[in-house]
Amino acid sequence: MASKVVVVGSGLVGSLWAYMLKQRGYDVEVYEKRPDPKDLKVPAGRSINLVITSRGLRGLEVAGLLNQILPITVPVYGRCIHPKSGETLFQPYGRDQSECNYSISRWELNKALIAACLQAGVKMFFEHDLESIEVDQKQLDFKTARGPLQINYAHLFATDGAGSIIRKKLAEQHSGEYNAVIDWLDSDYKELQLAANPDGSPALEKNALHIWPRGTHMMMALANNDNSFTMTAYLPKINPPWNFSQIKSEDDVEKLFQSEFADAISLMPNYKKEFIAHPQGKLATVRLSKWVYQDSIAFLGDAAHAIVPFFGQGTNLGFEDCTTLLKLLDDANQDFKFAFEQYNIIQRPNANAIADMALENFVEMRDKVGDAQFQFKKKLESVIEKEFPQYYRSRYGLITYTLVPYHVAQAVGVKQSQLLERLAKNLKSPEDLDLILTKEILEKEFYPWAESLGVQTQSYQPKTN
């Protein structure tokens, strides 16, 4: 099989997809506008950690790379909530410790995937900036340090991120058919660093996602492999009580932290300088009306569906794009037109569903996790899931620990909210739940409906050596 395929963008999804295609025998070329990451240091304030869950694990497993990646991750077993009062509250994610998320540096993961591509023989061209595309001529024009470069392709995969040039040019040349809707979040973020203790131990519980929920704003922390933490502060762009527009000096930063995140100050000696110096990141949801063009172009990852990071599913969704399209190509005996059409039908609803749920989770993490009523329902749900694991799987569990399609998990989540409202009525404690009544409802009403959608409650367990 010698068909030449071109991948534009060597981020996480682009590099994994290029590796998968090379495994199938394709002649793969990858073009990336940035320099080779192995030659660079992590840019300050741009290291965003991510979590790998079931769908991401599946992508790495299919590629045969899981055993290379897991050692550079940190298991995360739940949320550690930091209220203003100073105490902490741990909310476990899974049914037990066999279910966890894996925290990893985006930078380290990208370097590992690119290294795998190079070792497999993928041709990678860095510092090649795409300037234009002639869709019907299957022609790409790049700007390079050596001058202009023009190439042709048989099949093009656009993995060039949320600001995709390919998406923009395709929309210009085929207006009306390819529309991208970009919704900017009203909050931005800044990244800060929390170093390990002098003896090398972590300053916070390493195996938890730490959240400081404050209603209109929040801070989060995820551990790195060296026991440091990447902290991310999310604030509205405008509007009080706290927003980015009012923080102009180190004194302003100090006031913010003294008021809102006081327990973190002693752990972050450079927080004021970092807050002022580091870039202010923006977040958006991108929805594309069509992900494919004939048999020649397909969009994957953020180029097709950028989502906000509050469900930890951006990379997992992108890796699921790869496994979905790969299986479709295999099943269709490499019939690109048919596989592309099916990919657009199958995966686009999933992306729209998790985009919606990620926005919902932003509100949940920012203000609901510290709310007593929210905590009550979470505990009630935990009781139900523990007592009836064969019938009930939380929406969070379906998304992070199974391969149930995102749009199905979204529908199940709506039913679950209604069920929890019904069971919580007049209940003083989650432990007082009427288990006989609950089992009857689950057996006769809830589970038959969920099962009809293809829901399975078992966790996905990847095969590792």
SULTA-V319766 format. One record per residue. N is the residue number from 1. RES is the residue in one letter. SS is DSSP state (2 for helix, 1 for strand, 0 for the rest). PHI is phi in degrees with one decimal (NA if undefined). PSI is psi as a letter, one per 20 degrees, with the letter a starting at -180 (NA if undefined). Layout:
n/res/ss/phi/psi
N/RES/SS/PHI/PSI
N/RES/SS/PHI/PSI
//
This chain:
n/res/ss/phi/psi
1/M/0/NA/o
2/A/0/-121.6/j
3/S/0/-58.2/p
4/K/1/-84.5/p
5/V/1/-118.5/q
6/V/1/-118.8/p
7/V/1/-114.5/p
8/V/1/-105.2/o
9/G/0/113.5/o
10/S/0/-109.6/k
11/G/0/-69.5/a
12/L/2/-60.3/g
13/V/2/-71.5/g
14/G/2/-61.5/g
15/S/2/-72.0/h
16/L/2/-64.3/g
17/W/2/-64.9/g
18/A/2/-60.9/g
19/Y/2/-63.5/g
20/M/2/-62.7/g
21/L/2/-64.3/g
22/K/2/-62.2/h
23/Q/2/-61.6/h
24/R/0/-86.5/j
25/G/0/94.1/j
26/Y/0/-77.6/q
27/D/1/-83.2/o
28/V/1/-108.7/p
29/E/1/-120.6/p
30/V/1/-117.2/p
31/Y/1/-118.6/p
32/E/0/-137.1/p
33/K/0/-74.8/h
34/R/0/-83.9/r
35/P/0/-68.5/r
36/D/0/-60.0/p
37/P/2/-61.6/h
38/K/2/-67.5/i
39/D/2/-93.1/j
40/L/0/-121.3/r
41/K/0/-94.5/q
42/V/0/-62.2/p
43/P/0/-65.4/p
44/A/0/-56.7/p
45/G/0/79.5/j
46/R/0/-129.1/k
47/S/0/-100.9/j
48/I/0/-16.6/o
49/N/1/-72.5/q
50/L/1/-137.2/r
51/V/1/-117.1/p
52/I/1/-98.6/p
53/T/0/-123.6/a
54/S/2/-50.3/g
55/R/2/-72.1/h
56/G/2/-69.6/g
57/L/2/-59.9/g
58/R/2/-61.9/g
59/G/2/-61.0/g
60/L/2/-67.8/h
61/E/2/-65.4/g
62/V/2/-59.1/h
63/A/2/-77.8/i
64/G/0/77.8/k
65/L/0/-111.2/i
66/L/2/-59.8/g
67/N/2/-68.7/h
68/Q/2/-79.8/h
69/I/2/-89.8/g
70/L/2/-53.6/h
71/P/2/-64.1/i
72/I/2/-103.0/j
73/T/0/-107.8/r
74/V/1/-123.0/p
75/P/1/-64.1/p
76/V/1/-124.5/p
77/Y/0/-101.9/i
78/G/1/175.3/a
79/R/1/-95.8/p
80/C/1/-111.8/o
81/I/1/-89.0/p
82/H/1/-114.7/n
83/P/0/-69.1/r
84/K/0/-62.4/h
85/S/0/-67.5/i
86/G/0/106.9/h
87/E/0/-76.1/r
88/T/1/-123.5/q
89/L/1/-132.1/p
90/F/1/-98.8/p
91/Q/1/-117.7/o
92/P/1/-64.9/q
93/Y/0/-81.9/g
94/G/0/-103.0/a
95/R/0/-70.7/h
96/D/0/-157.4/a
97/Q/0/-77.1/i
98/S/0/-74.3/i
99/E/0/-106.6/o
100/C/0/-150.1/r
101/N/1/-97.1/q
102/Y/1/-118.9/o
103/S/1/-81.7/p
104/I/1/-151.3/q
105/S/1/-70.6/p
106/R/2/-54.0/g
107/W/2/-62.4/g
108/E/2/-66.4/h
109/L/2/-64.0/g
110/N/2/-63.3/g
111/K/2/-61.1/g
112/A/2/-65.5/g
113/L/2/-69.0/g
114/I/2/-65.1/g
115/A/2/-60.5/h
116/A/2/-64.0/g
117/C/2/-60.1/g
118/L/2/-62.5/g
119/Q/2/-65.6/h
120/A/2/-80.5/i
121/G/0/98.9/j
122/V/0/-68.2/p
123/K/1/-84.3/o
124/M/1/-119.6/p
125/F/1/-120.3/o
126/F/0/-91.6/r
127/E/0/55.9/l
128/H/0/-116.7/o
129/D/1/-96.3/o
130/L/1/-67.7/p
131/E/1/-106.9/h
132/S/1/-154.9/r
133/I/1/-141.1/p
134/E/1/-104.1/o
135/V/0/-60.6/g
136/D/0/-77.5/h
137/Q/0/-91.4/i
138/K/0/52.1/l
139/Q/1/-131.7/p
140/L/1/-120.7/q
141/D/1/-119.8/p
142/F/1/-116.2/q
143/K/1/-102.4/p
144/T/1/-131.8/r
145/A/0/-63.3/h
146/R/0/-92.2/j
147/G/1/115.9/a
148/P/1/-66.9/q
149/L/1/-136.2/p
150/Q/1/-118.7/p
151/I/1/-134.1/r
152/N/1/-117.3/r
153/Y/0/-144.0/q
154/A/0/-88.6/g
155/H/1/-138.7/p
156/L/1/-120.0/p
157/F/1/-115.9/o
158/A/1/-89.7/o
159/T/0/-124.2/k
160/D/0/-96.2/k
161/G/0/82.7/a
162/A/0/-61.0/h
163/G/0/-95.7/k
164/S/0/-43.4/p
165/I/2/-69.6/h
166/I/2/-61.4/g
167/R/2/-60.7/g
168/K/2/-64.0/g
169/K/2/-69.4/h
170/L/2/-63.8/g
171/A/2/-64.5/h
172/E/2/-67.1/h
173/Q/2/-85.7/i
174/H/0/-136.7/m
175/S/0/-63.8/q
176/G/0/92.9/h
177/E/0/-94.6/h
178/Y/0/-122.2/n
179/N/0/-111.1/p
180/A/1/-110.2/p
181/V/1/-107.7/p
182/I/1/-115.2/o
183/D/1/-111.6/o
184/W/1/-82.5/p
185/L/0/-69.9/q
186/D/0/-80.2/j
187/S/1/-118.9/q
188/D/1/-112.1/a
189/Y/1/-141.8/q
190/K/1/-135.1/q
191/E/1/-100.2/q
192/L/1/-131.9/r
193/Q/1/-116.3/p
194/L/1/-118.4/o
195/A/0/-75.4/r
196/A/0/-68.4/r
197/N/0/-61.5/r
198/P/0/-53.7/h
199/D/0/-86.8/j
200/G/0/91.4/i
201/S/0/-79.4/q
202/P/0/-73.0/q
203/A/0/-79.4/i
204/L/0/-126.6/r
205/E/0/-56.8/o
206/K/0/-70.8/h
207/N/0/-96.1/k
208/A/0/-142.8/q
209/L/1/-87.6/p
210/H/1/-93.6/p
211/I/1/-130.9/p
212/W/1/-109.6/n
213/P/1/-80.4/p
214/R/0/-134.5/k
215/G/0/86.9/e
216/T/0/-92.6/i
217/H/0/-151.7/r
218/M/1/-165.9/r
219/M/1/-131.7/q
220/M/1/-130.5/q
221/A/1/-144.3/p
222/L/1/-127.6/q
223/A/1/-75.2/q
224/N/0/-99.5/r
225/N/0/-66.2/h
226/D/0/-95.7/j
227/N/0/76.6/j
228/S/0/-82.0/r
229/F/1/-128.2/q
230/T/1/-96.2/o
231/M/1/-99.9/p
232/T/1/-130.3/p
233/A/1/-99.1/p
234/Y/1/-113.2/p
235/L/1/-134.7/q
236/P/1/-60.8/q
237/K/0/-67.9/h
238/I/0/-137.8/r
239/N/0/77.9/p
240/P/0/-73.2/r
241/P/0/-81.6/h
242/W/0/-131.8/p
243/N/1/-154.5/r
244/F/2/-66.0/h
245/S/2/-64.9/h
246/Q/2/-93.9/i
247/I/0/-101.5/o
248/K/0/-118.0/i
249/S/0/-141.4/r
250/E/2/-63.8/h
251/D/2/-63.3/h
252/D/2/-64.6/h
253/V/2/-62.4/g
254/E/2/-61.7/g
255/K/2/-61.6/g
256/L/2/-58.5/g
257/F/2/-70.9/h
258/Q/2/-61.7/h
259/S/2/-80.1/h
260/E/2/-111.7/h
261/F/0/-132.1/l
262/A/2/-60.2/h
263/D/2/-71.7/i
264/A/2/-93.4/i
265/I/2/-59.8/g
266/S/0/-64.9/i
267/L/0/-90.0/i
268/M/0/-130.0/m
269/P/0/-61.6/h
270/N/0/-106.5/j
271/Y/2/-61.0/h
272/K/2/-67.2/g
273/K/2/-63.9/g
274/E/2/-64.0/g
275/F/2/-60.7/g
276/I/2/-72.9/h
277/A/2/-79.3/h
278/H/0/-77.3/q
279/P/0/-67.0/q
280/Q/0/-92.6/o
281/G/1/-84.3/q
282/K/0/-110.2/q
283/L/0/-130.8/p
284/A/1/-146.0/q
285/T/1/-107.5/p
286/V/1/-115.1/p
287/R/1/-123.6/p
288/L/1/-109.9/p
289/S/0/-68.9/h
290/K/0/-149.0/p
291/W/0/-97.8/i
292/V/1/-136.7/q
293/Y/1/-129.2/o
294/Q/0/47.5/c
295/D/0/-108.2/j
296/S/0/-110.8/h
297/I/1/-132.8/p
298/A/1/-136.1/q
299/F/1/-100.9/p
300/L/0/-133.9/q
301/G/0/67.7/b
302/D/2/-61.4/h
303/A/2/-61.7/h
304/A/2/-94.0/h
305/H/2/-163.7/m
306/A/0/-61.5/p
307/I/0/-131.2/q
308/V/0/-73.8/q
309/P/0/-86.4/j
310/F/0/-85.6/j
311/F/0/-114.4/j
312/G/0/63.2/k
313/Q/0/-118.0/j
314/G/2/-57.2/g
315/T/2/-68.4/h
316/N/2/-62.7/g
317/L/2/-63.7/g
318/G/2/-62.1/g
319/F/2/-68.1/h
320/E/2/-67.4/h
321/D/2/-53.0/g
322/C/2/-63.3/g
323/T/2/-68.1/h
324/T/2/-65.5/g
325/L/2/-68.0/h
326/L/2/-61.6/g
327/K/2/-64.4/h
328/L/2/-63.8/g
329/L/2/-64.4/g
330/D/2/-63.0/g
331/D/2/-65.3/h
332/A/0/-92.5/j
333/N/0/54.2/l
334/Q/0/65.6/k
335/D/0/-80.1/n
336/F/2/-64.8/g
337/K/2/-62.2/g
338/F/2/-65.7/g
339/A/2/-62.1/g
340/F/2/-63.0/g
341/E/2/-60.8/g
342/Q/2/-67.4/h
343/Y/2/-58.9/g
344/N/2/-63.9/h
345/I/2/-70.6/g
346/I/2/-78.7/g
347/Q/2/-91.6/h
348/R/2/-63.2/g
349/P/2/-61.2/h
350/N/2/-65.9/g
351/A/2/-64.9/g
352/N/2/-63.1/h
353/A/2/-66.1/g
354/I/2/-72.3/h
355/A/2/-62.3/g
356/D/2/-63.8/g
357/M/2/-69.5/h
358/A/2/-66.2/h
359/L/2/-66.6/g
360/E/2/-62.1/g
361/N/2/-68.2/h
362/F/2/-60.1/g
363/V/2/-64.8/g
364/E/2/-60.8/g
365/M/2/-71.0/h
366/R/2/-72.7/g
367/D/2/-135.1/h
368/K/2/-81.9/h
369/V/0/-62.3/h
370/G/0/-93.7/j
371/D/0/-87.3/p
372/A/2/-62.2/g
373/Q/2/-66.1/g
374/F/2/-62.0/g
375/Q/2/-62.3/h
376/F/2/-60.4/g
377/K/2/-67.6/h
378/K/2/-63.9/g
379/K/2/-66.3/h
380/L/2/-62.2/g
381/E/2/-62.4/h
382/S/2/-62.3/h
383/V/2/-62.4/g
384/I/2/-61.9/g
385/E/2/-66.4/h
386/K/2/-72.3/g
387/E/2/-76.2/h
388/F/0/-130.7/l
389/P/0/-62.6/h
390/Q/0/-77.9/i
391/Y/0/-112.5/h
392/Y/0/-132.8/p
393/R/0/-135.3/p
394/S/0/-59.9/q
395/R/2/-57.6/g
396/Y/2/-59.3/g
397/G/2/-63.7/g
398/L/2/-60.9/g
399/I/2/-74.7/g
400/T/2/-96.4/h
401/Y/2/-121.9/j
402/T/0/-128.0/r
403/L/0/-110.4/j
404/V/0/-56.5/p
405/P/0/-52.8/q
406/Y/2/-56.3/g
407/H/2/-69.0/h
408/V/2/-71.4/g
409/A/2/-59.1/h
410/Q/2/-63.6/g
411/A/2/-63.9/g
412/V/2/-62.7/h
413/G/2/-60.0/h
414/V/2/-64.1/g
415/K/2/-63.1/h
416/Q/2/-65.3/g
417/S/2/-59.8/g
418/Q/2/-64.9/g
419/L/2/-65.1/g
420/L/2/-65.3/h
421/E/2/-59.9/g
422/R/2/-65.0/g
423/L/2/-77.1/h
424/A/2/-81.1/i
425/K/0/-59.4/p
426/N/0/62.3/j
427/L/0/-93.6/p
428/K/0/-89.6/h
429/S/0/-144.6/q
430/P/2/-55.8/h
431/E/2/-69.5/i
432/D/2/-86.5/j
433/L/0/-56.3/p
434/D/0/-75.4/o
435/L/2/-69.3/h
436/I/2/-66.5/g
437/L/2/-63.6/g
438/T/2/-61.1/g
439/K/2/-61.3/g
440/E/2/-62.9/g
441/I/2/-64.4/g
442/L/2/-64.3/g
443/E/2/-68.5/g
444/K/2/-93.9/h
445/E/2/-113.7/g
446/F/2/-73.4/g
447/Y/2/-67.4/g
448/P/2/-57.5/h
449/W/2/-65.8/g
450/A/2/-62.8/g
451/E/2/-64.0/h
452/S/2/-65.4/h
453/L/0/-90.0/i
454/G/0/90.1/j
455/V/0/-72.0/p
456/Q/0/-121.4/p
457/T/0/-90.8/i
458/Q/0/-72.3/q
459/S/0/-73.2/q
460/Y/0/-80.4/p
461/Q/0/-118.6/o
462/P/0/-68.0/q
463/K/0/-88.6/p
464/T/0/-123.8/q
465/N/0/-73.0/NA
//
